[in-house]
Amino acid sequence: VIPPPVIHIERYSEDSISFSLKMTTNIKVSGYVVNIYWTFDTHRQEKRTLTIEGEKSIQKVTNLTADTPYEISAWAKTELGDSPLSFAHVVTSGTRPASPSLKAKAINQTAVECSWTGPRNVVYGIFYATSFLELYRSPHNTTTTSHNITVLVQRDEQYLFLV
């Protein structure tokens, strides 16, 4: 039986998490697949996937948000097949930034001007969809460091926006 890998949180800060991966077996490991999940408000779950080569590994994930819960899941790729999943949870330190205040205004039938308030020198994600279900599962999205963006949409549709 292939055991799950051990995920050890080495350290964390406002914007990063460092963790190590190792196996407690003599089975040869060729690498790991790691997923990092987090949720912005209750509408949108984000995921970042890392493919790591090699047997032992210390990883640092950056560009994270302060005071945000993150879930790390990992499995090992071995000579006998994939291991079961293991999980670790960590909340980054610091104070979570205030939610931006979004305003969306139709420019014409296929363009919407989105603008918001918030801190400078950060990356904003803009998510939009025609239903709450689509907004949660598979929204259209883009990122910017600005405080406004023009989004192109389909005509004759109503959209929900989240920044």
N, C-alpha and C positions, 0 to 999 in steps of 0.2 A: 504494500500500500504506500502510495506517495503522500507524505504529509504536506500540509499547507506551509508556505514560507512564513517566517517570523518577520513582522514589521516592527521596527523599534524607532520611535520618534526620538531623534538625537537632540534637536532644538527647534524652536519656532520663535518668530518675531511678529511684528505687525504685518509684514508683507512677504514672509517666506516660511517654509517648513523644510527641515532637513531630516531624512529618515534613512535607516539602513534596512537591507533585505538580506536574509540568509536562510538556509535550509538546515534542518537538524537531521540529516540523513547522508549516507554515502552515495546516493544516487547522483550521477553527473547532471549538473544544471547547465543549460546552454543560455538561459536568460530569463527575464521576467516581463510580464505585462502588468502595468500599474494604471489604475484609473483613479482620478481624484475628482470627487463630486462636491458641489456646494450649491446652495439655493439662494437666489436673489429674491426677496420677498416671498410670497407664496405661489408665484406664477411660473417661475422659470428655473429649472435645474440645469446647471452647467456641468460640463465634464471635460477634463483634460486627460489624454491617454499618453503614457510613456512606454516605449518599447526599449528594454534595457538588455544589452548583451553581457554575458559573463556570469560567473558563479556568485560572487559577493558584490554587493553594491551599496554605496552611499549616494543618495540623490538629494539635490536641493531644488525645490520648486519655488519660483519667485513670481512677482507681480500678483500677489494675493491681496485680499482685502482684510483690514484690521477687524478684530472682534467678530469673526465669521467662523461658523463650524464647518470643518472639512472632513470628509470621509475618504480614506485611502483604502482601496482594495487591490490585492495583488495575487497573481498566481505564477508559479514557476513553470518554465518549459524544460522538460527533462528528457533523457534518453528513453524513458519508459512511457512518456506522455505528459499531459498537463496535470499539475497538482490541483487540489481543491483551492478555493479562494480563502484568503485571510483578510481581516479588516482591522483598521486602526482609526481612531477618531481624535481630532485635535481642534481646539478653538484658538485662532491667532490672537495675539495680545493687542493691546491698544484700544482705541475708541473707534467704533465703526462710523464712517462718514455719514452725514445726514443725507437722506434721500433727496435727489434733485426734484425740483418742481418743473414738470414738463408742460409745455404748451404746444399744441399741434394745430396748424392752420392750413387749410387747402389753398393752394396757389391756383390750380386749375384741376381738370378732371383726372390727371395722372401724376400730380406732384403735391406733396405735403411738406411744408416747412415746419420742422421740429426745433424748438429751442428750450433751454432749461437753465436753471441756476445750479451752481455747485463749485467745488474747489477747482483751481487751475492745476495744470501739470499732472492730470490723471487721464486714464483711458475710460471713455464711456461706451457702453453697449446700448444700441438702440434696437429694440425688438418690436416687430409688428406682425399682425395676423388679422384674419377676418372673423375669428371666434376665440373664446377663451381656451377651448380645447387645443386649437392650433397654436395659440400663444404659448401654451404650456409644453406641447409635444414637439412642434417643429416650426417655430416662427421664422420669418425672414429676419435677418439681422445684419448689422454693420457696426463698426466701431469708429470712434474719432476722439481726438483730444480737444476738439472745439466744443463750443456750447450751443452749436446749431448745425443742422444738416438738412438738406433737401432729399426726401425719400421718394422714389418713383414707385407708384402703385398701379393696380389695374383699375380701369374706369368702371363705374357703376358698382362699386363695392364699398362697404363700410369697414373701417379698420380700427383695431385697438393698438395703442402704442404704449411702450414701456421703455424707460431709460434707466 
